[in-house]
Amino acid sequence: MKLLVVEEPLYYVEQIIPQPKYVETNEGQIDISEQINIFKVDRYNAYYNSFYALNDITDPEILFNSSINYRPSIAKSGRIYHTIASMPKLIRQSLRTKSNELIWEVDITSAQPSIIFLEWLKWAKKNYTKNFKDEYELCLKLLLEGSIYKHIESNSEYFKGLEYKKLKQNVLAVINAEDKPTKQNEELSRLFPNVMAWINTIKKNAGYKEVSFIGQNTEANIFVEVYKNLPDKEFALIIHDCILTTKKNIETVKTLLENRVRELYQDIITPQNKLDNLFKTELVSIPDEMLEKNQRDAYFKQQYENGINS
């Protein structure tokens, strides 16, 4: 076990427990607070406690018998499922390596739409007609810029102004759900008529779940293959459409992912095309200054200094 829990439970508890909320009425205050999701709280606690219990454990037998140790499974799509992949994001942020290195992730920008664009571009290249030209060039441009969601939000009255999380949910619902005449579907069909016609034809002929399968299979062809070729001595974990690693290995992982995309889509991605924006890096671990204990210590230190100076 190469992972270490460094954060206190308060970090995630504050974010998953709804804050009390009251409204004033003629009859006094009424509590309109959201109900606590007990299942969610129990799930977070189970992950946190199980990993925290292993902080100082080095005995292989104890690690092997831990409740969080189960054999990874591989789906038909090639996607890998394991403990860390199913771990809630807030708990994942509480982790570092055993040597106290911060954990980073390298993932694909606008992951599912980008993967769908790659697959459609490959299909369109083989079935090219003049009708595809403008949309083909637009999709390739947005893919390389990492600006698919931005383009959707900027060019649709329906999606304009939506916060990123809500925008993403709407777009993914259209891609992965059954083909229905919803406003979201109509808007994406207006923005990307040939892409959506391709998606909806797949749903009609093979069922709507086939689109998700194509996305997961493509994702695995990129990320799993890169992960398999990373050095065993270096810290790395795969979570579907991203790879966790340490800062010193970010550029190596990013370069390998870019090379894999070039290999798989050499008919689409030319040597002149830059892939800098197709993959992005982000800090996963909570940095020292943001840890609950350190923030608390900094607060009391400030209060103490203010008391001396007053």
Helices and strands as residue ranges (DSSP letters): E 3-5, H 10-16, E 22-25, E 28-31, H 38-52, H 60-64, E 73-74, E 80-81, H 83-86, H 89-92, E 95-97, E 103-108, H 111-126, G 130-132, H 133-145, H 148-154, H 164-176, H 183-191, H 193-206, H 209-228, E 236-239, E 242-246, G 247-249, H 250-264, E 279-283, G 288-290, H 292-309
